[in-house]
Amino acid sequence: MRDALRLMAWLSPTYPVGAYAYSHGLEWAVEAGDVRDEASLLGWLTDVAERGSLRNDLILANHAHRAASAGDAPALAAVNDLALALAPSRELHLETSQQGTSFLDATAEAWPCPALSDLAAALAGPVAYPVAVGAASGAHGVEAGAMRAAYGLAFVQNLVSAALRAAPVGQAAGTRVIARLTPVVAALAEAAGPLGLEAIGSATFRLDLGSFRHETQYSRIFRS
C-alpha cells in the first residue's frame, strides 16, 4: 500500500516536474491533422506506446531501477547517458531532461533517502525522466513492476490531458482513450521486465519529424 501511494504521489499531475508544459509532439500532430478526433488520438497514442518512446522509457526505467537497487552508480549513469542520447530532437531532449531533473530534485527534498542522495550525486548534468523515476523507485525499494505500470499509465494520462487542450477531443472521449490504453500499458510494463537495453528501438518517424517542426509552429501552447 505504501509503495502504491508513493507512486501515485510521484506521478501525479501535481508533482512539480512541469509535465503539463509538454505534449511529446502531439500539438504538432493536431496542427497537421494527424490527430483530429477520438479514433485518431487512440491510434497515435497506441503507436507512441507500442512502437515509440513509452516502450523505450519502460526499459530504461527498469534498468535504472536495477542499478539503483544494487547501488551501482556507474551503471545508472550509463543508462542515463543512453536515455538522453535517444532523444531525437532538441525539444524532446528538453522534455525528458527538464522533467527528470525536476523529479529527482523534488523527490530528494520531499522523500530524503541516503541511497538516492548518493546515486543523484553520480548523475552530473541532465537526468532523463524515466531514469529519474526508476532510480528513485529503486533507491526507495519500490517494486519494479509496479513502477513500470504506474509510469506507463501516467505517461498516457499526461498526453491525453495535452490532447484535451490541443485537439477537438472532449473529456469523455479522453477517458475512453485512457481505458482502451490501460491494458496496452499493462502488457508493455510486463514485457519490459526481462528486456535488455539492446531491445530499445522505435519506429515513430512522423512524431520525430513533428518534434522538429514544432519548433517553428506559428502558434504553440506546449514546449514540445
Salt bridges, closest charged atoms under 4 A:
GLU27 OE1 - HIS214 NE2 2.71
ASP34 OD2 - ARG206 NE 2.36
GLU38 OE1 - ARG176 NH2 2.74
ASP47 OD1 - ARG51 NH1 2.89
GLU50 OE1 - ARG51 NH1 3.60
GLU91 OE1 - HIS214 ND1 2.80
GLU91 OE2 - ARG220 NH1 2.89
GLU95 OE2 - HIS24 ND1 2.74
GLU215 OE2 - ARG90 NE 3.74
